[in-house]
């Protein structure tokens, strides 16, 4: 009985997705939401990251499902001359 309830839930109410390959793979797009996977990429190891992206018009959530990860954050502000300068650098 428990197995049949799980099957009914999975088939009718839940979307279970996986991505076993390398890299970024969007899996679900719904209105303004996207669920995507980002699996190991050699070019994204901490010692190889050369730039960061800012996504000012989107809310983002990061969930580590297995293994180790690093969340890199950088704050910036414009100084009086209009140049952008770092206010902090951190990785967790």
Backbone as CSV, one residue per row, in Angstrom:
resi,resn,N_x,N_y,N_z,CA_x,CA_y,CA_z,C_x,C_y,C_z
1,UNK,0.823,-1.198,0.000,0.000,0.000,0.000,0.866,1.261,0.000
2,UNK,1.917,1.282,0.851,2.791,2.450,0.915,3.441,2.714,-0.439
3,UNK,3.860,1.672,-1.115,4.475,1.840,-2.430,3.483,2.427,-3.425
4,UNK,2.231,2.001,-3.374,1.243,2.545,-4.311,0.958,4.014,-4.014
5,UNK,0.985,4.429,-2.747,0.801,5.844,-2.405,1.965,6.656,-2.951
6,UNK,3.191,6.147,-2.799,4.364,6.835,-3.343,4.260,6.971,-4.856
7,UNK,3.801,5.929,-5.521,3.655,5.956,-6.976,2.601,6.975,-7.392
8,UNK,1.475,7.002,-6.696,0.417,7.975,-6.999,0.936,9.393,-6.805
9,UNK,1.642,9.638,-5.691,2.194,10.974,-5.429,3.182,11.365,-6.524
10,UNK,4.084,10.466,-6.850,5.111,10.769,-7.850,4.501,11.007,-9.225
11,UNK,3.474,10.273,-9.554,2.874,10.399,-10.883,1.907,11.574,-11.006
12,UNK,1.317,12.012,-9.904,0.263,13.021,-9.983,0.573,14.360,-9.324
13,UNK,1.431,14.383,-8.315,1.606,15.601,-7.538,3.038,16.110,-7.467
14,UNK,3.986,15.289,-7.767,5.392,15.662,-7.661,6.080,15.517,-9.005
15,UNK,7.066,16.347,-9.219,7.945,16.169,-10.369,9.320,15.825,-9.817
16,UNK,9.775,14.636,-10.073,11.089,14.201,-9.604,12.033,14.239,-10.795
17,UNK,13.076,15.039,-10.685,14.015,15.231,-11.788,15.416,14.879,-11.324
18,UNK,16.256,14.543,-12.266,17.671,14.323,-11.965,18.509,14.707,-13.173
19,UNK,19.769,14.969,-12.900,20.730,15.299,-13.956,22.045,14.656,-13.551
20,UNK,22.450,13.651,-14.267,23.665,12.911,-13.927,24.878,13.356,-14.723
21,UNK,24.681,14.229,-15.695,25.795,14.709,-16.505,26.541,15.838,-15.816
22,UNK,27.513,16.387,-16.510,28.283,17.509,-15.987,27.622,18.818,-16.387
23,UNK,27.823,19.828,-15.571,27.404,21.169,-15.942,25.988,21.532,-15.551
24,UNK,25.522,22.622,-16.143,24.239,23.244,-15.829,23.144,22.661,-16.705
25,UNK,22.015,22.336,-16.088,20.897,21.774,-16.845,19.577,22.246,-16.232
26,UNK,18.860,23.186,-16.885,17.522,23.560,-16.418,16.578,22.368,-16.572
27,UNK,15.739,22.133,-15.575,14.826,20.993,-15.623,13.357,21.391,-15.566
28,UNK,13.022,22.453,-14.835,11.631,22.878,-14.718,11.573,24.394,-14.863
29,UNK,10.712,24.881,-15.726,10.401,26.302,-15.827,8.912,26.453,-15.561
30,UNK,8.580,27.303,-14.598,7.179,27.520,-14.241,6.996,28.989,-13.889
31,UNK,6.219,29.707,-14.685,6.022,31.141,-14.515,7.380,31.820,-14.353
32,UNK,7.680,32.396,-13.192,8.962,33.076,-12.994,10.008,32.194,-12.314
33,UNK,9.700,30.929,-12.115,10.604,30.015,-11.415,11.336,29.113,-12.387
34,UNK,12.550,28.780,-12.047,13.314,27.776,-12.784,14.019,26.900,-11.750
35,UNK,13.981,25.609,-11.982,14.754,24.660,-11.184,15.800,24.067,-12.108
36,UNK,17.049,24.146,-11.692,18.141,23.652,-12.535,19.178,22.955,-11.670
37,UNK,19.964,22.125,-12.301,21.073,21.438,-11.646,22.384,22.034,-12.134
38,UNK,23.360,22.087,-11.262,24.723,22.442,-11.657,25.642,21.403,-11.039
39,UNK,26.058,20.458,-11.843,26.962,19.406,-11.387,28.405,19.801,-11.652
40,UNK,29.309,19.032,-11.143,30.738,19.314,-11.196,31.214,19.719,-12.585
41,UNK,31.945,20.814,-12.612,32.643,21.274,-13.811,34.054,21.651,-13.392
42,UNK,35.053,21.139,-14.060,36.436,21.453,-13.702,36.716,22.949,-13.790
43,UNK,36.091,23.636,-14.752,36.357,25.070,-14.892,35.695,25.906,-13.795
44,UNK,34.884,25.292,-12.933,34.259,26.023,-11.831,34.845,25.672,-10.468
45,UNK,36.023,25.067,-10.433,36.678,24.864,-9.141,37.183,26.217,-8.647
46,UNK,37.320,26.370,-7.335,37.649,27.679,-6.760,38.895,28.310,-7.356
47,UNK,39.912,27.515,-7.634,41.156,28.100,-8.146,41.073,28.472,-9.628
48,UNK,39.959,28.160,-10.292,39.822,28.488,-11.717,38.747,29.536,-12.000
49,UNK,38.026,29.990,-10.986,36.991,31.004,-11.205,37.659,32.343,-11.469
50,UNK,37.338,32.954,-12.599,37.953,34.238,-12.960,36.937,35.377,-13.015
51,UNK,35.649,35.069,-12.925,34.640,36.124,-12.954,33.397,35.668,-12.191
52,UNK,32.615,36.620,-11.747,31.345,36.356,-11.081,30.238,37.029,-11.880
53,UNK,29.037,36.482,-11.800,27.875,37.082,-12.445,26.942,37.629,-11.374
54,UNK,26.243,38.706,-11.708,25.221,39.252,-10.818,23.869,39.055,-11.475
55,UNK,22.925,38.554,-10.722,21.564,38.364,-11.211,20.649,39.250,-10.374
56,UNK,20.544,40.504,-10.751,19.815,41.490,-9.952,18.296,41.378,-10.097
57,UNK,17.824,40.722,-11.122,16.381,40.656,-11.354,15.806,39.279,-11.066
58,UNK,16.535,38.456,-10.332,16.010,37.130,-10.014,16.356,36.766,-8.578
59,UNK,15.457,36.024,-7.959,15.728,35.442,-6.651,16.344,34.079,-6.905
60,UNK,17.332,33.719,-6.110,17.998,32.442,-6.328,18.130,31.681,-5.018
61,UNK,18.027,30.381,-5.126,18.200,29.478,-3.999,19.207,28.427,-4.419
62,UNK,20.149,28.127,-3.554,21.154,27.111,-3.841,21.024,25.999,-2.809
63,UNK,20.871,24.767,-3.275,20.719,23.620,-2.392,21.794,22.608,-2.747
64,UNK,22.649,22.277,-1.789,23.679,21.265,-2.002,23.076,19.907,-1.675
65,UNK,22.990,19.046,-2.668,22.370,17.740,-2.478,23.353,16.682,-2.019
66,UNK,24.634,16.831,-2.413,25.621,15.819,-2.061,27.007,16.408,-2.246
67,UNK,27.945,15.995,-1.410,29.336,16.393,-1.597,29.677,17.713,-0.949
68,UNK,30.586,18.433,-1.574,31.064,19.709,-1.058,30.749,20.806,-2.054
69,UNK,30.652,22.017,-1.561,30.405,23.142,-2.446,30.946,24.415,-1.837
70,UNK,31.051,25.432,-2.642,31.467,26.755,-2.183,30.486,27.769,-2.733
71,UNK,30.055,28.679,-1.891,29.210,29.780,-2.322,30.072,31.028,-2.282
72,UNK,30.298,31.611,-3.426,31.165,32.780,-3.543,30.272,34.011,-3.627
73,UNK,30.545,35.007,-2.786,29.753,36.240,-2.791,30.692,37.431,-2.793
74,UNK,30.282,38.465,-3.489,31.102,39.668,-3.526,30.180,40.871,-3.508
75,UNK,30.480,41.814,-2.657,29.703,43.050,-2.611,30.426,44.132,-3.392
76,UNK,29.666,44.980,-4.048,30.289,46.064,-4.806,29.530,47.358,-4.570
77,UNK,30.202,48.464,-4.777,29.550,49.768,-4.738,30.286,50.695,-5.688
78,UNK,29.619,51.735,-6.114,30.264,52.734,-6.964,30.845,53.827,-6.075
79,UNK,32.092,54.197,-6.328,32.681,55.298,-5.569,32.329,56.628,-6.233
80,UNK,32.815,57.729,-5.692,32.435,59.062,-6.190,32.796,59.272,-7.654
81,UNK,33.831,58.621,-8.128,34.224,58.787,-9.530,33.410,57.892,-10.462
82,UNK,32.489,57.102,-9.899,31.653,56.235,-10.716,32.246,54.864,-10.964
83,UNK,33.449,54.630,-10.440,34.071,53.320,-10.614,33.515,52.353,-9.575
84,UNK,33.444,51.099,-9.962,32.949,50.068,-9.051,34.123,49.516,-8.262
85,UNK,33.926,49.363,-6.950,34.981,48.793,-6.115,34.390,47.683,-5.251
86,UNK,35.229,46.733,-4.888,34.793,45.639,-4.030,34.579,46.149,-2.616
87,UNK,33.511,45.702,-1.976,33.296,46.034,-0.576,33.602,44.841,0.318
88,UNK,33.501,43.645,-0.205,33.900,42.448,0.527,34.050,41.296,-0.445
89,UNK,34.802,40.324,-0.049,34.934,39.072,-0.793,34.789,37.952,0.224
90,UNK,34.040,36.939,-0.106,33.875,35.837,0.835,33.518,34.568,0.085
91,UNK,33.927,33.462,0.631,33.382,32.187,0.178,33.172,31.317,1.391
92,UNK,32.117,30.545,1.343,31.733,29.721,2.483,31.858,28.273,2.087
